[in-house]
Amino acid sequence: MAVELEKATRARREVNVYKLDLFAREGEIVIVPGKVLGSGALSKKITVAALSFSDSAKDKILANKGEAITIAQLMEKNPQGSKVRIMG
């Protein structure tokens, strides 16, 4: 994860909401070492930690009663990093 976060901004990963919906399970914590984009639909309640979110991605996550948090906030909540899926 640290190697991914050290990359230049334009080399970081981008994940669309539809991929979160496709691969994440209900109630799961997902970390994205980059930006979450709003393309697609989300039908699950998940917690997503990322460096940044587009406005539409954040709205879709919150509309499903999920959480859109920063990676720093996730580290405070879950310092062990247990039960976290890495996507990107």
N, C-alpha and C positions, 0 to 999 in steps of 0.2 A: 504494500500500500504506500509506503514511504517513497519508493522509487517512482510510482505513478504521480504522486503529488509534487515531486521535485521537477517534473517536466515543465517545459514552457507552456504558457497558457494555450497557445494554438495547437499544441500537441496533446492536450488532455482529452479525455474521453467524453463523449456526449451520449446520453441514453434517453430515448423517448419513453413516454408514459406507457405506450402499448407494450413495450418490452418488459416493463415492470409488472404489468398485468399478466403477461404471458408466463414469466418465470418465477415470480414471487408468490409465496403462499399467504393466505389470509393471516393477518396478525404478525407477520414476519418483519424483521428489521433488515433493511437493504442499505448498503453503502455504495455510493457512486463516486469514484475518484475524478470528478469533473462536474459537468453541468447536466441537469435534468431538463429535457425539453418537453413541450406539451403536445406533441403529435400523438393522436390516438385517444383511446378511452381507458379509464381505470374503473374496475368494478370491485376492488378489494380494499379492505382497511389495512394499510401497511404504514410503517414508519420508514421514511427515506432520509438518509443523511448524505449530503453532497456539498461540494464547494459552492455551487450556486444553482438557482432554479429560475426558469423562465416564469413569468407571471402566470401564464396559462397552466403550466405544470403544477405550480404551487396551488392554484385554485382547484384543480382536479383532485389532487391528493387530499386537500382539506375538505372538499365536498363529500368525500367518502369517509369522513371522520378519521382520516389518517393524520400523520404528522410529517412535516417537512422541516428538518432541522439541519444545522451545520455539523460538520464532522467534529468540531470541538465540543459541541453540546452532546453528541453521542459519546464521546470519550468521558465526559463527566458522568453521564447516565450509566454507561456500561464500560467501566475501565478495563475489565477483563477481555472485552471484545467477544464474548461468547454468544453463540446463536445469531451471528450476523452473516448475511449473504453479500458477497462482493459482486457487483455487476459492472460491466463496461468493457 
